[in-house]
Amino acid sequence: MKNMLRQKILQKRKEMSVEERQRDSNRIIDILCSGKSYHKADTVFTYISMEEEVNTYPLIKRAWQDGKTVAVPIAKIRGEMYFVPIASFSELKKSRFGVMEPQKGKTEEVLPKKTDFFLVPGSVFDQKGNRYGYGGGYYDRYFQQYPNIYKIAAAFSFQVMEFDLQAEVFDVPVDCIVTEKGVIGGSNDEYFD
């Protein structure tokens, strides 16, 4: 059930036109950057988007322009990851998993503070913030280490289900989801205008 739903939604995401994806991604980034969470943050923790995901490159550019530190993940073995600062897209190379990430030799790890902005990827979500990632469990393990992170997901509206997902014991839900249609869940007064 979980894998079938994930495949169905990922296929739907793949079928979006380039124009649709860019338009909706830009809308999502505008909503993300208009929130208090973004404005208060010194550091923006974000994933580097792959082809069909919400495009995070404009968010990263905007964060640099706003004088913020940008931290992106490096995957380690055993499903673990850590975040390092980047100051240019030229620091990124394609990893063996096919994702763009900084060189493995980068060691100046950035640890998240509660006031930082933390963007989370995913394939499928529900209204309560439960999420299916891509099957590696990297983010769930990371959030168990840093439980005070306010977790914001970026997704296209069709990735958010009206029914509850089957969450496993180790799955960590996000605090809110931002789609091209607006914000779902979360503490609006604290994190969004």
C-alpha positions as CSV (number, residue, x, y, z in Angstrom):
1,M,0.0,0.0,0.0
2,K,2.7,2.5,1.1
3,N,4.9,1.8,-2.0
4,M,2.0,1.7,-4.4
5,L,0.8,5.1,-3.2
6,R,4.3,6.5,-3.3
7,Q,4.8,5.3,-6.9
8,K,1.5,6.7,-8.0
9,I,2.2,10.1,-6.6
10,L,5.8,10.2,-7.9
11,Q,4.4,9.2,-11.3
12,K,1.9,12.1,-11.1
13,R,4.8,14.4,-10.2
14,K,6.8,13.2,-13.1
15,E,3.9,14.0,-15.5
16,M,3.8,17.7,-14.6
17,S,5.0,20.0,-17.4
18,V,8.1,22.0,-16.8
19,E,6.0,25.1,-16.8
20,E,3.6,23.8,-14.2
21,R,6.4,22.6,-12.0
22,Q,8.3,25.9,-12.2
23,R,5.1,28.0,-11.6
24,D,4.0,26.0,-8.6
25,S,7.6,25.8,-7.2
26,N,7.9,29.6,-7.4
27,R,4.6,30.0,-5.6
28,I,5.7,27.6,-2.8
29,I,9.1,29.4,-2.4
30,D,7.2,32.8,-2.2
31,I,5.0,31.4,0.6
32,L,8.0,29.9,2.4
33,C,10.0,33.1,2.2
34,S,7.1,35.3,3.4
35,G,6.8,33.5,6.7
36,K,8.2,34.6,10.0
37,S,10.1,31.3,10.3
38,Y,12.2,32.3,7.2
39,H,12.7,35.9,8.3
40,K,13.8,35.0,11.9
41,A,16.3,32.3,10.7
42,D,20.0,32.8,10.5
43,T,20.4,29.4,8.8
44,V,18.2,27.8,6.1
45,F,18.5,24.0,6.1
46,T,17.3,22.6,2.8
47,Y,17.6,19.7,0.5
48,I,18.9,20.2,-3.1
49,S,15.9,19.4,-5.3
50,M,16.0,16.6,-7.8
51,E,14.2,17.0,-11.2
52,E,10.6,16.4,-10.3
53,E,10.7,17.9,-6.8
54,V,9.6,21.4,-5.7
55,N,12.6,23.4,-7.0
56,T,14.7,24.6,-4.0
57,Y,17.3,26.4,-6.1
58,P,15.4,29.7,-6.0
59,L,15.0,29.4,-2.2
60,I,18.8,28.9,-1.8
61,K,19.5,31.9,-4.0
62,R,17.1,34.1,-2.1
63,A,18.6,32.9,1.3
64,W,22.1,33.9,0.1
65,Q,20.8,37.3,-1.1
66,D,19.2,37.8,2.3
67,G,22.6,37.1,4.0
68,K,21.6,33.7,5.5
69,T,23.7,30.6,5.8
70,V,22.5,27.8,3.7
71,A,23.1,24.2,5.0
72,V,22.5,21.1,2.8
73,P,22.7,17.4,3.6
74,I,25.4,14.9,2.9
75,A,24.4,11.3,3.1
76,K,26.5,8.9,5.1
77,I,26.4,5.1,5.3
78,R,23.7,3.4,7.5
79,G,21.1,5.9,6.6
80,E,22.6,8.9,8.4
81,M,23.3,12.4,7.2
82,Y,24.7,15.7,8.3
83,F,24.4,19.2,7.1
84,V,27.2,21.5,5.8
85,P,27.2,25.1,4.7
86,I,27.5,26.0,1.0
87,A,28.1,29.4,-0.6
88,S,27.8,28.4,-4.3
89,F,26.1,25.9,-6.5
90,S,29.5,25.0,-7.9
91,E,30.3,23.2,-4.6
92,L,27.7,20.5,-5.5
93,K,28.5,17.3,-7.4
94,K,26.2,14.3,-8.2
95,S,26.5,11.6,-5.6
96,R,26.3,7.9,-6.1
97,F,22.6,8.1,-5.2
98,G,22.1,10.6,-8.1
99,V,21.5,13.6,-5.8
100,M,23.5,16.8,-5.8
101,E,25.5,17.3,-2.6
102,P,28.7,18.9,-1.4
103,Q,32.0,16.9,-1.5
104,K,32.1,14.2,1.1
105,G,35.3,15.8,2.5
106,K,33.4,18.8,3.8
107,T,33.3,18.4,7.5
108,E,32.2,21.7,9.0
109,E,28.8,20.4,10.2
110,V,26.0,22.9,10.9
111,L,23.7,21.9,13.8
112,P,20.1,23.1,13.7
113,K,18.7,25.5,16.3
114,K,15.0,25.8,17.1
115,T,15.0,29.2,15.4
116,D,16.5,27.9,12.1
117,F,14.4,27.3,9.0
118,F,14.3,23.6,8.1
119,L,12.8,22.4,4.8
120,V,12.0,18.7,4.4
121,P,11.5,16.7,1.2
122,G,8.9,13.9,0.8
123,S,6.9,11.9,-1.7
124,V,3.5,11.8,0.0
125,F,2.0,13.6,3.0
126,D,-1.3,13.7,4.9
127,Q,-3.1,16.6,6.6
128,K,-1.6,15.8,10.0
129,G,2.0,16.1,8.6
130,N,2.8,12.4,8.3
131,R,5.1,11.8,5.4
132,Y,6.5,9.1,3.2
133,G,10.0,10.0,2.1
134,Y,11.9,8.0,-0.5
135,G,12.5,4.9,1.7
136,G,15.9,5.7,3.2
137,G,14.8,7.0,6.6
138,Y,17.5,9.6,6.6
139,Y,15.3,12.5,7.8
140,D,13.5,10.4,10.5
141,R,16.8,9.4,12.0
142,Y,18.0,13.0,11.9
143,F,14.9,14.3,13.6
144,Q,15.2,11.7,16.4
145,Q,18.6,13.3,17.1
146,Y,17.2,16.9,17.0
147,P,13.6,16.7,18.1
148,N,13.1,20.5,18.6
149,I,13.5,21.3,14.9
150,Y,10.4,23.0,13.4
151,K,10.0,20.9,10.2
152,I,8.5,22.5,7.1
153,A,7.7,20.3,4.1
154,A,7.5,21.7,0.5
155,A,5.1,19.7,-1.8
156,F,2.7,20.1,-4.6
157,S,-0.9,20.0,-3.5
158,F,-1.6,16.6,-5.1
159,Q,1.1,15.1,-2.8
160,V,-1.1,15.8,0.3
161,M,-3.7,13.1,0.9
162,E,-7.2,13.7,2.4
163,F,-6.8,10.4,4.3
164,D,-4.3,9.5,7.1
165,L,-1.1,7.8,6.0
166,Q,0.0,4.6,7.7
167,A,2.8,5.9,9.9
168,E,5.4,3.6,11.4
169,V,6.6,4.0,15.0
170,F,9.9,5.6,13.7
171,D,8.3,8.0,11.3
172,V,8.5,11.6,12.4
173,P,5.8,14.0,11.1
174,V,6.5,17.5,9.8
175,D,5.0,20.5,11.6
176,C,3.5,22.1,8.5
177,I,3.3,21.6,4.7
178,V,3.6,24.4,2.2
179,T,2.0,23.8,-1.2
180,E,1.2,26.2,-4.1
181,K,-2.2,26.6,-2.5
182,G,-1.0,27.6,0.9
183,V,0.0,26.3,4.4
184,I,-1.4,23.1,5.9
185,G,-1.1,22.7,9.6
186,G,1.5,24.3,11.8
187,S,1.5,27.1,14.3
188,N,0.6,30.0,12.1
189,D,1.1,32.7,14.7
190,E,4.7,31.6,15.4
191,Y,6.0,30.5,12.0
192,F,3.8,32.1,9.3
193,D,2.1,35.5,9.0
